[in-house]
């Protein structure tokens, strides 16, 4: 079981999401704790920068995985049109 840490910036971004999408994003974050058995989640490795992205509707969750410490650190949660800027 992995520990999921949400950064301060990502926490603010999570609270800015409308409630109907926030519950789906929160579910995604809870499921992320069961990494690496997360095949049912939409996760891909990022190109050009370290880390991964998860997709929940129009929102993207950017995170890094530390296998040695068994932690997942979430850095950004934003709409898909803004997250990669």
URPE-V767743 format. One record per backbone hydrogen bond with DSSP energy under -0.5 kcal/mol. CO is the residue of the C=O (numbers start at 1). NH is the residue of the N-H. E is the energy in kcal/mol with one decimal. If there is no record, write none. Layout:
co = [CO/CO]
nh = [NH/NH]
e = [E/E]
//
This chain:
co = [3/3/5/5/7/8/9/10/11/12/14/18/18/19/21/22/23/24/25/26/27/28/29/30/31/32/33/34/36/38/41/42/44/51/52/53/54/56/58/59/60/60/61/62/62/63/64/65/66/66/70/71/72/72/73/74/76/78/79/79/82]
nh = [5/72/7/74/11/12/13/14/15/16/17/21/22/23/25/26/27/28/29/30/31/32/33/33/34/35/2/37/38/41/43/55/53/46/63/44/61/59/80/56/62/78/54/75/76/52/73/67/70/71/3/66/5/74/64/7/62/60/82/83/85]
e = [-0.6/-2.9/-0.6/-3.3/-2.3/-1.9/-2.1/-2.2/-1.9/-0.9/-1.1/-1.3/-2.3/-1.8/-2.2/-2.8/-1.9/-2.1/-2.3/-1.9/-2.3/-1.6/-0.5/-1.0/-1.6/-1.6/-3.0/-1.9/-1.5/-1.8/-1.3/-1.9/-2.6/-2.3/-2.3/-2.2/-2.5/-2.2/-3.0/-2.7/-0.5/-1.8/-2.6/-2.6/-1.4/-3.1/-2.7/-0.6/-1.0/-2.0/-2.3/-2.8/-3.4/-0.6/-2.1/-2.5/-2.6/-3.0/-1.6/-1.8/-1.2]
//
